[in-house]
């Protein structure tokens, strides 16, 4: 299970929001590049970047900070926020981003997202941000009518890198991951699944690892030292060993 430390960007700073509320922001660093270096120094090989300005305004922002993280750290970078047209996808991929998370446009225009996935196989991630299982869009400000699980099923045959499922109600709240919702998502789709939102303790990481999902994004818990990154990485590695052994036995 890949461990993705989260770096949320707003106004060039590293911040965390509570439940996606831009009015409930905590700044954790004025230099997101230094934060990325810190996670790399503690053993991370992946980092999950969120352009919060882009998610809210619908256009890319924080580009220079993202470029520096890509160039100066060598981490595998996944980026979401405001990616809503082919031009933005091309620009970010040309910049060196490994995977792009597309949420709002994928929900509103599934045919467009299918076409983009086929143009960039293995490079696009379906971002499903949900409250009570219902998908939200536009930086979590608009609620839709479709469930996250039903939407994921629609893209089951596409060359998608992964599905990132974020539980909005728990994101940034330090209240624990919604294990049951992740289990439902895992059982509904064979696409690689990455859990996000509310991961608070190393026990959350352990329980997610036991679900044998593809990845886990950790944000506030790392910044508030509730989860040592090294411990999370060990559980991720242990999940990989367990999965390999299980496959060998079968």
Secondary structure, DSSP 8 states (H G I E B T S, - for coil): -EEEEEEEEETTEEEEEETTEEEEEEEEES-HHHHHHHHHHTT--EEEEEEHHHHHHSS---HHHHHHHHHHH--EEEEESS--SHHHHHHHHHHT-SEEEE-HHHHH-HHHHHHHHHHTTTTEEEEEEEETTEEEETTTTEEEEEEHHHHHHHTTTS--SEEEEEETTTTTS-S---HHHHHHHHHH--S-EEEES---SHHHHHHHHHTT-SEEEE-HHHHTTSS-HHHHHHHHHHHHHHHHHHHHH-
